[in-house]
């Protein structure tokens, strides 16, 4: 009976060690994932800041003719949509 107990105890210790190694591996994977996520967040913030600066620069440097042309295109599109709606309702 003592021999059976000893074998089972050794099996239990072996299982414990395997589980500990698995926990350590998973903990390392989590740490790597968290580091990657943090780096991605920082990259995203940097890109958002650059985009905001570029958008501001574009707005400041756009010429009056460019703005007028964009308004005319938008008005044309609105008129076309209104015509389509009128045809559907008519």
C-alpha positions as CSV (number, residue, x, y, z in Angstrom):
1,X,0.0,0.0,0.0
2,X,2.9,2.3,0.7
3,X,4.3,1.6,-2.7
4,X,1.0,2.5,-4.4
5,X,0.9,5.7,-2.4
6,X,4.5,6.5,-3.4
7,X,3.7,6.0,-7.1
8,X,0.6,8.1,-6.9
9,X,2.5,10.8,-5.1
10,X,5.2,10.8,-7.7
11,X,2.5,11.0,-10.4
12,X,0.9,13.9,-8.6
13,X,4.2,15.7,-8.3
14,X,4.9,15.2,-12.0
15,X,1.5,16.5,-12.9
16,X,2.1,19.5,-10.7
17,X,5.4,20.3,-12.4
18,X,3.8,20.0,-15.9
19,X,1.0,22.4,-14.8
20,X,3.6,24.9,-13.4
21,X,5.5,24.9,-16.7
22,X,2.3,25.3,-18.6
23,X,1.3,28.3,-16.3
24,X,4.7,29.8,-16.9
25,X,4.4,29.5,-20.7
26,X,0.9,30.9,-20.7
27,X,2.0,33.8,-18.4
28,X,4.9,34.5,-20.9
29,X,2.4,34.5,-23.8
30,X,0.1,36.9,-22.0
31,X,3.0,39.2,-21.3
32,X,4.0,39.1,-24.9
33,X,0.5,39.8,-26.0
34,X,0.1,42.7,-23.6
35,X,3.4,44.2,-24.8
36,X,2.3,43.8,-28.4
37,X,-1.1,45.4,-27.6
38,X,0.6,48.3,-25.8
39,X,2.9,48.9,-28.8
40,X,-0.1,48.8,-31.2
41,X,-2.0,51.3,-29.1
42,X,1.0,53.7,-29.1
43,X,1.3,53.3,-32.9
44,X,-2.4,54.0,-33.3
45,X,-2.1,57.1,-31.1
46,X,0.9,58.3,-33.2
47,X,-0.9,57.7,-36.5
48,X,-4.1,59.5,-35.2
49,X,-1.9,62.5,-34.2
50,X,-0.2,62.5,-37.6
51,X,-3.6,62.2,-39.4
52,X,-5.0,65.1,-37.3
53,X,-2.0,67.3,-38.2
54,X,-2.3,66.4,-41.9
55,X,-6.0,67.1,-41.9
56,X,-5.4,70.5,-40.2
57,X,-2.6,71.3,-42.7
58,X,-4.8,70.4,-45.6
59,X,-7.6,72.6,-44.4
60,X,-5.3,75.5,-43.8
61,X,-3.6,75.2,-47.2
62,X,-6.6,74.5,-49.3
63,X,-7.3,77.2,-51.8
64,X,-10.6,79.1,-52.2
65,X,-11.1,77.6,-55.6
66,X,-10.7,74.1,-54.2
67,X,-13.3,74.7,-51.6
68,X,-15.7,76.3,-54.1
69,X,-15.2,73.3,-56.5
70,X,-15.9,70.9,-53.7
71,X,-19.1,72.8,-52.8
72,X,-20.2,72.7,-56.4
73,X,-19.7,69.0,-56.6
74,X,-21.5,68.4,-53.4
75,X,-24.4,70.6,-54.6
76,X,-24.6,68.6,-57.8
77,X,-24.7,65.3,-56.0
78,X,-27.5,66.6,-53.7
79,X,-29.5,67.7,-56.8
80,X,-29.0,64.3,-58.4
81,X,-30.2,62.5,-55.2
82,X,-33.2,64.8,-55.0
83,X,-34.1,64.0,-58.6
84,X,-33.8,60.3,-57.9
85,X,-36.1,60.7,-54.9
86,X,-38.6,62.7,-56.9
87,X,-38.6,59.9,-59.6
88,X,-39.2,57.3,-56.9
89,X,-42.0,59.3,-55.3
90,X,-43.5,60.4,-58.7
